[in-house]
């Protein structure tokens, strides 16, 4: 148990060995970097076979409780004494020392600075988080150990797997002729990586169709018989590199040597030079990880279960993208308004913090005072976070606040802007929840949870952001109701209390709204997107000369159509406690 002054982080902990269900999300003390170490705010971390092997039983690590994970991609939060390679704010990726330097399946991790390299700018953290352990294994096997040369014949077992699909690309970058084994369904994928031949291991015995091999990368052979088949396809002077942690007795080693074959058993090592070589391959376009699926940190058990099926292609990645900033935002709000640990505000709010809530002055001390006064006025208030959207340095939090028990409460949107890992600016909008709605929905529910972390869903973030931006411009800025036909699905779900469900209901509701305010002007200020969800922060002015309203619209997009919408609106007051507007500070986004 940690004391109230301890800065904590979320992590995936196991206290016993067993099935994926032993993995639990917990709060642990955030580590502090020692000499020659860096503290990394993890954005993404790969999940590898060694993770589920060590979860099920002690393999390379025999200690509990245990936080798994060796792959890391993230941002340097702090540096220890003597570190000169990195500074706070640097984007890095690397592998924690294997096997004992485990622990990246958490929001923060410490590791030797020399285990990391600068993240290639051409890839995101999910790509970078997939690479370290698997790519280092392939690189150390093929380059450092086997010294693959142009035109050599290289056989890669499980060529569609985590290590295998990267090994194919690394071998091709060395000019080798590459043969891979994979199931028939994955042949096109492996050929797309550059393999010259692919063998269906389920229907063809590779030992009968392959000869004169220079190097075998073996990730499948657990016994002498299986290894013997790989030895049989190597010519004298060839190299067999096993990446499995299995024992081999002296008699078998002697027999392999009698065939003139060099046998090596590789245990991957943390290696900055290797990470830099991998970064260089990424930057030249020669190496890229295929992502089978991503899961949020809290769903690590699902990631393990998928990996253990043995049917995945490429890599599985846990993502904390947005998680760290989002959780900081939640913790700071709770510290301010629920009477929590005020030290969190000192830790996470910048001294020059800019406040756009018209009732609250600027600065962290003003946040503390305002929150304390609010707590005094509403001692029984409760807050429930519904949705979190993160893009870059911006976090949108959609919440239901009930100030007095038994009342409908408030629909609340908060927007936070981070700078160097701390909150620099804040906007919010609060709207009273009415007793009834035109659509029968409340202002918070959803027909099913947005899956911003689901496999492939993040790839659509730019598309969804553009779609909603175009929709808002056509519908709200230009007041063209035809946008509804173009962008909105027929069974559209509406959570604004005054507008019916469905595309026809939306069209009739907005037609009446535009008729009531013929001089309405809508000026979008910020658009923030993540996966399915897109938030638009706008200034609505019903008629010239009015101060107008601050509005946040939150849209959900699926299959190229808007399927759901939430919003909140707040009048702009005549005066402000901080001298700021309720809208975007020029140059701050």
C-alpha positions in Angstrom: 0.0 0.0 0.0 1.3 3.5 -0.9 1.0 6.5 1.3 -0.8 9.6 0.1 2.3 11.5 -0.9 3.4 8.7 -3.3 3.0 9.5 -7.0 1.4 6.4 -8.5 0.9 4.9 -11.9 -1.3 2.3 -13.4 0.4 -1.1 -14.1 -0.5 -4.7 -15.0 0.5 -6.9 -12.1 0.4 -10.6 -11.5 0.7 -12.0 -8.0 0.5 -15.7 -9.1 1.2 -17.7 -12.3 -1.6 -18.9 -14.4 -4.1 -17.9 -17.2 -4.5 -14.4 -18.5 -7.0 -13.7 -15.7 -4.1 -13.4 -13.2 -3.2 -10.1 -14.8 -4.7 -7.2 -12.8 -4.7 -3.5 -13.3 -3.3 -1.8 -10.1 -1.8 1.4 -8.9 1.9 1.2 -8.0 4.4 3.8 -6.9 5.9 5.5 -10.0 9.6 4.6 -10.3 12.4 7.1 -9.9 15.4 7.0 -12.2 18.7 6.1 -10.7 22.2 6.9 -12.0 22.5 6.3 -15.7 18.7 5.6 -16.0 15.8 7.4 -17.6 12.2 7.5 -16.6 9.9 7.0 -19.6 6.2 7.8 -19.9 5.2 4.7 -21.8 3.0 5.3 -24.9 3.1 1.8 -26.3 4.6 -1.6 -25.3 4.7 -4.7 -27.3 3.4 -8.0 -26.0 5.7 -11.0 -26.9 5.5 -14.8 -26.5 7.9 -14.5 -23.6 5.3 -12.3 -21.8 2.6 -15.0 -21.8 5.1 -17.8 -21.2 6.3 -16.0 -18.1 2.8 -15.2 -17.0 1.8 -18.8 -17.1 4.9 -20.2 -15.3 8.4 -19.1 -14.3 10.5 -19.3 -17.5 13.2 -16.7 -17.6 11.9 -14.8 -14.5 11.1 -16.5 -11.2 9.7 -13.7 -9.0 6.3 -12.5 -7.9 4.6 -10.1 -7.9 5.6 -9.3 -11.4 4.9 -6.5 -14.0 5.7 -8.0 -17.4 6.9 -6.2 -20.6 10.2 -5.5 -22.2 9.2 -3.4 -25.2 9.0 0.4 -24.7 8.1 3.4 -26.8 7.4 6.7 -25.0 8.7 10.1 -23.9 11.5 10.8 -21.4 9.9 12.1 -18.3 13.1 12.5 -16.2 16.8 11.6 -16.4 19.0 10.2 -13.7 22.5 11.4 -12.7 25.0 11.1 -15.4 22.7 10.7 -18.4 23.8 12.8 -21.4 22.1 11.0 -24.3 18.6 12.1 -23.6 16.7 15.0 -22.2 13.1 15.4 -20.8 10.7 15.4 -23.7 12.7 13.2 -26.0 10.8 10.4 -27.8 12.6 7.1 -27.3 12.2 3.4 -27.9 14.1 0.4 -26.6 14.1 -3.0 -24.9 14.6 -3.3 -21.1 17.5 -5.6 -20.3 16.3 -9.2 -20.9 15.2 -11.1 -18.9 15.4 -9.3 -15.5 14.8 -5.7 -16.6 11.1 -6.3 -17.1 8.2 -3.9 -16.3 7.0 -1.9 -19.3 3.4 -2.8 -19.1 2.8 0.2 -17.0 2.3 4.0 -17.5 6.0 4.6 -16.5 9.1 2.6 -16.5 12.8 3.2 -15.6 15.6 1.7 -17.6 19.3 2.1 -18.5 19.7 5.1 -20.9 21.9 2.8 -23.0 19.0 0.5 -23.7 17.2 3.2 -25.7 17.5 5.1 -28.9 15.6 8.0 -30.3 12.3 6.9 -31.8 12.4 7.3 -35.6 10.2 10.3 -36.4 8.6 8.5 -39.4 6.6 6.1 -37.2 4.2 6.5 -34.3 4.6 5.0 -30.8 2.5 2.0 -31.6 4.9 1.0 -34.5 7.9 1.8 -32.3 6.5 -0.1 -29.3 6.1 -3.2 -31.5 9.7 -3.3 -32.6 12.4 -3.6 -29.8 12.5 -7.2 -28.5 11.4 -8.9 -31.8 13.5 -6.7 -34.1 16.6 -6.9 -31.8 16.2 -10.7 -31.7 16.1 -10.9 -35.5 18.9 -8.4 -35.9 21.2 -10.1 -33.4 20.5 -13.5 -34.9 21.0 -12.6 -38.6 23.5 -9.7 -38.4 25.5 -10.0 -35.2 25.5 -13.8 -35.0 25.1 -15.2 -38.6 26.6 -12.2 -40.4 24.2 -12.7 -43.3 25.7 -11.6 -46.6 24.3 -10.7 -50.1 23.0 -13.7 -52.1 23.1 -16.1 -49.1 20.1 -18.4 -48.7 18.3 -17.8 -45.5 15.5 -19.9 -44.1 13.2 -18.2 -41.6 10.8 -20.4 -39.7 7.4 -18.8 -38.6 8.0 -16.0 -41.1 4.7 -14.3 -40.4 5.2 -14.2 -36.6 6.5 -11.4 -34.4 10.2 -12.1 -34.9 9.8 -13.8 -38.2 8.2 -11.0 -40.2 10.9 -8.6 -39.0 13.6 -11.1 -39.8 12.4 -11.5 -43.4 12.8 -7.7 -43.8 16.2 -7.6 -42.1 17.5 -10.5 -44.2 16.3 -8.8 -47.4 18.0 -5.6 -46.3 21.2 -7.6 -46.3 20.7 -8.8 -49.9 19.8 -12.4 -48.9 17.6 -14.8 -50.8 14.9 -15.5 -48.2 12.7 -18.5 -47.8 10.0 -18.5 -45.1 7.7 -21.0 -43.6 4.1 -20.0 -42.9 0.5 -21.3 -43.2 -1.0 -20.9 -46.7 -3.3 -18.1 -45.6 -0.2 -16.0 -44.7 1.8 -16.5 -47.9 0.8 -13.3 -49.5 1.7 -11.4 -46.4 5.2 -13.0 -46.2 5.8 -12.4 -49.9 4.8 -8.8 -49.4 7.6 -8.5 -46.8 10.1 -9.5 -49.6 10.4 -13.2 -49.2 11.5 -15.0 -52.3 9.8 -18.3 -51.5 7.2 -19.3 -48.9 6.5 -22.9 -47.8 3.3 -24.1 -46.3 4.6 -26.0 -43.2 1.2 -27.7 -42.7 1.2 -29.5 -46.1 4.9 -29.6 -47.1 8.0 -30.8 -45.2 10.5 -28.1 -45.7 13.4 -30.5 -45.3 12.3 -32.3 -48.5 12.1 -29.2 -50.7 14.8 -26.9 -49.4 18.6 -27.4 -49.7 21.9 -25.5 -49.7 20.9 -23.1 -47.0 23.4 -20.7 -45.4 21.5 -19.6 -42.4 18.4 -20.9 -40.5 16.6 -18.8 -38.0 14.8 -21.3 -35.8 11.9 -20.2 -33.6 10.0 -23.5 -33.6 12.3 -26.5 -32.8 11.9 -27.8 -29.2 13.7 -31.2 -29.6 16.6 -32.9 -31.4 14.3 -34.3 -34.1 12.9 -30.9 -35.1 16.4 -29.3 -35.0 17.8 -32.1 -37.0 15.4 -31.2 -39.9 16.9 -27.7 -40.0 20.4 -29.0 -39.8 19.7 -31.3 -42.8 18.9 -28.3 -45.1 22.1 -26.4 -44.2 25.3 -26.9 -46.3 28.6 -27.5 -44.5 29.7 -24.2 -43.0 26.1 -23.0 -42.5 24.7 -21.6 -39.3 21.6 -22.6 -37.3 20.5 -19.9 -34.8 17.9 -20.9 -32.3 16.0 -18.2 -30.4 14.2 -20.6 -28.1 15.3 -20.9 -24.5 15.6 -24.7 -24.6 18.5 -26.9 -23.4 20.6 -28.9 -25.9 22.8 -31.7 -24.7 26.5 -32.1 -25.6 25.9 -35.2 -27.7 23.5 -33.3 -30.0 25.9 -30.4 -30.3 28.7 -32.8 -31.3 26.5 -34.4 -33.9 25.6 -31.0 -35.4 29.3 -30.0 -35.5 30.2 -33.3 -37.3 27.9 -32.0 -40.1 30.1 -28.9 -40.3 27.2 -26.8 -39.0 27.7 -24.0 -36.5 24.9 -24.0 -33.9 24.1 -20.9 -31.8 21.4 -20.3 -29.1 20.6 -16.7 -28.8 19.2 -14.8 -25.8 18.3 -11.3 -26.9 20.2 -8.5 -25.2 19.4 -4.8 -24.6 21.6 -3.0 -27.2 21.7 0.6 -28.1 23.7 0.1 -31.2 21.2 -2.5 -32.3 18.3 -0.2 -31.6 20.0 2.5 -33.6 20.5 0.1 -36.5 16.8 -0.8 -36.4 15.9 2.9 -36.3 18.1 3.4 -39.4 16.3 0.5 -41.2 12.9 2.1 -40.3 14.0 5.5 -41.6 15.1 4.0 -45.0 11.8 2.2 -45.4 13.4 -1.3 -45.1 11.7 -2.3 -41.8 8.2 -1.9 -40.5 6.2 -3.9 -37.9 2.8 -5.3 -38.8 0.3 -4.7 -36.0 -2.1 -7.5 -35.6 -4.0 -5.8 -32.8 -3.7 -3.1 -30.1 -5.3 -3.2 -26.7 -5.5 -0.5 -24.0 -3.4 -1.2 -20.9 -6.4 -2.3 -18.9 -7.1 -5.1 -21.4 -3.7 -6.8 -21.2 -5.4 -10.1 -20.4 -7.2 -10.0 -23.8 -3.8 -9.3 -25.5 -2.3 -12.4 -23.9 -5.3 -14.5 -24.8 -5.1 -13.5 -28.4 -1.3 -14.1 -28.5 -1.7 -17.6 -27.1 -4.0 -18.6 -29.9 -0.9 -18.9 -32.1 -2.8 -17.5 -35.1 -1.7 -13.9 -35.1 0.4 -12.2 -37.7 3.0 -9.8 -36.7 2.8 -8.0 -33.3 0.3 -7.2 -30.5 0.7 -3.9 -28.7 -0.6 -2.4 -25.5 -1.2 1.3 -25.8 -1.0 4.0 -23.2 -1.3 6.7 -25.9 -3.4 9.3 -24.1 -3.7 7.2 -21.1 -1.0 9.0 -19.1 -2.3 12.5 -19.9 -5.9 11.4 -19.5 -5.3 9.9 -16.1 -3.3 12.9 -15.0 -6.3 15.1 -16.0 -8.7 12.9 -14.0 -6.5 12.9 -11.0 -6.0 16.6 -11.0 -9.7 17.3 -11.3 -10.4 14.9 -8.5 -7.7 16.5 -6.3 -9.1 19.9 -6.9 -12.9 19.2 -6.5 -13.0 16.2 -4.3 -10.5 17.4 -1.7 -7.8 15.0 -2.8 -4.0 15.3 -2.6 -3.2 18.9 -3.5 0.4 17.8 -4.1 -0.9 16.4 -7.4 -1.7 19.9 -8.5 1.8 21.1 -7.7 3.2 18.1 -9.6 1.0 18.2 -12.7 0.0 21.8 -13.2 2.4 24.3 -14.7 3.0 27.6 -12.7 1.8 29.7 -15.7 -1.4 27.6 -16.0 -4.1 29.4 -18.1 -7.7 29.0 -17.0 -10.6 29.6 -19.4 -13.4 28.8 -16.9 -14.8 32.3 -16.4 -15.2 31.8 -12.6 -11.6 30.7 -11.8 -8.4 32.7 -11.9 -5.2 31.6 -13.6 -2.5 29.6 -11.8 -2.3 26.3 -9.8 -2.9 28.1 -6.4 -6.1 29.5 -7.8 -7.1 26.0 -8.9 -6.7 24.8 -5.4 -8.6 27.7 -3.9 -11.4 27.4 -6.4 -11.7 23.6 -5.9 -11.7 24.0 -2.1 -14.5 26.6 -2.3 -16.5 24.3 -4.7 -16.0 21.4 -2.3 -17.2 23.5 0.6 -20.3 24.5 -1.4 -21.1 21.0 -2.7 -19.6 18.6 -0.1 -21.5 15.5 -1.5 -20.8 16.1 -5.2 -19.9 13.1 -7.3 -18.2 12.9 -10.7 -18.2 10.0 -13.2 -15.9 10.1 -16.2 -17.7 8.8 -19.3 -15.3 9.3 -22.2 -11.7 10.3 -22.8 -10.3 11.6 -26.1 -6.6 12.4 -26.4 -4.8 13.8 -29.4 -1.2 15.1 -29.0 -1.1 17.5 -26.1 -4.9 17.8 -25.8 -7.2 15.8 -23.6 -11.0 15.9 -23.7 -12.9 14.5 -20.7 -16.7 14.0 -20.8 -18.2 13.6 -17.4 -21.4 13.5 -15.4 -21.2 15.7 -12.3 -23.9 15.5 -9.6 -23.5 18.3 -7.2 -26.4 17.5 -5.0 -27.5 13.9 -4.6 -30.8 13.1 -6.2 -30.6 15.8 -8.8 -30.0 15.2 -12.6 -26.6 17.0 -12.3 -24.4 18.5 -15.0 -23.0 17.4 -18.3 -19.4 18.5 -18.2 -16.7 18.7 -20.9 -13.1 19.6 -19.9 -10.3 20.2 -22.3 -6.7 20.2 -21.1 -3.6 21.3 -23.0 -0.4 19.7 -21.8 3.1 21.1 -22.2 6.2 19.0 -21.2 4.0 16.5 -19.4 2.1 19.1 -17.3 -1.2 20.9 -17.6 -0.7 24.3 -19.2 -4.3 25.3 -20.1 -7.9 24.4 -19.4 -11.3 25.0 -21.0 -14.6 23.6 -19.7 -18.3 23.7 -20.4 -21.1 22.8 -18.0 -24.7 22.3 -18.8 -27.6 21.3 -16.5 -29.1 18.0 -17.3 -32.9 18.3 -18.0 -35.5 16.1 -16.4 -36.7 14.9 -19.9 -35.3 14.7 -23.4 -36.8 14.8 -26.9 -35.1 11.5 -27.8 -35.5 9.4 -24.6 -31.7 9.1 -24.2 -29.7 10.5 -21.4 -26.8 12.9 -22.1 -24.2 10.3 -21.3 -25.1 6.7 -22.3 -24.1 5.0 -25.6 -25.4 2.0 -27.5 -22.0 0.4 -27.1 -18.6 1.6 -26.0 -16.5 3.4 -28.5 -13.5 1.3 -29.3 -10.7 3.8 -29.8 -8.1 1.3 -28.9 -9.4 -1.6 -31.0 -7.3 -3.2 -33.7 -6.9 -0.8 -36.6 -9.3 1.7 -35.2 -6.7 4.4 -34.5 -5.6 4.3 -38.1 -8.9 5.9 -39.0 -8.4 8.9 -36.6 -7.2 11.3 -39.3 -10.1 10.2 -41.6 -12.7 10.5 -38.9 -11.3 13.9 -37.9 -11.6 15.2 -41.4 -15.0 13.8 -41.9 -16.4 15.5 -38.8 -14.6 18.8 -39.6 -16.2 18.8 -43.1 -19.6 17.9 -41.6 -19.4 20.7 -39.1 -18.4 23.2 -41.7 -21.2 22.2 -44.1 -23.9 21.7 -41.5 -23.2 24.3 -38.7 -21.1 26.9 -40.4 -22.9 27.0 -43.7 -26.2 25.7 -42.3 -26.6 23.2 -45.2 -28.9 20.4 -44.0 -27.8 18.2 -46.9 -24.8 17.4 -44.9 -27.0 15.1 -42.8 -27.7 12.9 -45.8 -24.0 12.7 -46.7 -22.5 12.1 -43.3 -25.1 10.7 -40.8 -26.3 7.1 -40.6 -30.1 6.4 -40.6 -30.2 5.0 -37.1 -28.1 7.9 -35.6 -28.3 8.1 -31.8 -28.7 11.7 -30.4 -27.9 12.7 -26.8 -28.5 16.4 -27.1 -31.7 16.7 -25.0 -33.7 18.8 -27.6 -33.1 16.8 -30.8 -34.8 13.5 -31.7 -32.9 10.3 -32.7 -32.3 9.3 -36.3 -31.2 11.3 -39.3 -34.7 12.6 -40.1 -35.1 13.7 -36.5 -31.8 15.5 -36.6 -32.7 17.2 -39.8 -36.1 18.4 -38.5 -34.6 19.5 -35.2 -31.8 21.5 -36.8 -34.1 23.0 -39.3 -36.2 24.4 -36.5 -33.1 25.6 -34.7 -31.7 27.4 -37.7 -35.2 28.9 -38.3 -35.2 30.2 -34.7 -31.7 31.8 -35.1 -31.4 32.9 -38.7 -28.3 34.9 -38.0 -26.5 32.1 -36.1 -22.7 32.0 -36.6 -20.7 29.0 -35.5 -16.9 29.3 -35.3 -15.1 26.0 -34.6 -12.1 26.6 -32.4 -10.5 23.1 -31.8 -11.0 19.7 -33.2 -9.6 16.8 -31.2 -9.9 13.2 -32.4 -9.0 9.7 -31.2 -10.3 6.6 -32.9 -14.1 6.6 -33.2 -14.5 9.9 -31.3 -14.1 13.5 -32.5 -14.7 16.5 -30.3 -15.3 20.0 -31.7 -15.0 23.1 -29.5 -16.9 26.0 -31.0 -18.2 29.5 -30.4 -21.9 29.8 -31.2 -23.3 33.4 -31.6 -27.1 33.4 -32.1 -27.2 37.0 -33.3 -24.8 39.9 -34.0 -23.6 41.7 -30.8 -24.3 38.8 -28.5 -21.5 37.2 -26.4 -22.8 33.7 -27.5 -22.2 30.3 -26.1 -19.3 27.9 -25.7 -20.2 24.5 -27.1 -18.5 21.2 -27.3 -19.9 18.6 -29.7 -18.7 15.0 -29.4 -19.3 12.8 -32.4 -18.8 9.1 -32.9 -17.9 7.8 -36.4 -18.2 4.2 -37.6 -17.7 3.0 -41.2 -17.6 6.5 -42.6 -20.8 7.7 -41.0 -21.6 9.7 -37.9 -23.5 7.3 -35.6 -23.7 9.2 -32.3 -23.5 12.7 -30.8 -23.2 14.2 -27.3 -22.9 17.9 -26.5 -22.9 20.6 -23.8 -23.4 24.4 -24.1 -22.7 27.2 -21.7 -23.4 31.0 -22.1 -20.4 33.2 -22.3 -20.6 35.7 -19.3 -20.0 39.4 -19.4 -16.9 39.2 -17.2 -14.3 36.6 -16.4 -12.2 36.1 -13.2 -9.1 35.5 -15.3 -9.3 38.0 -18.2 -9.3 35.1 -20.7 -12.0 34.1 -23.1 -13.7 30.7 -23.0 -12.0 29.9 -26.3 -8.7 29.1 -27.9 -5.6 31.1 -27.0 -3.9 32.1 -30.2 -0.9 30.0 -30.9 -1.6 27.6 -28.0 -3.0 24.5 -29.7 
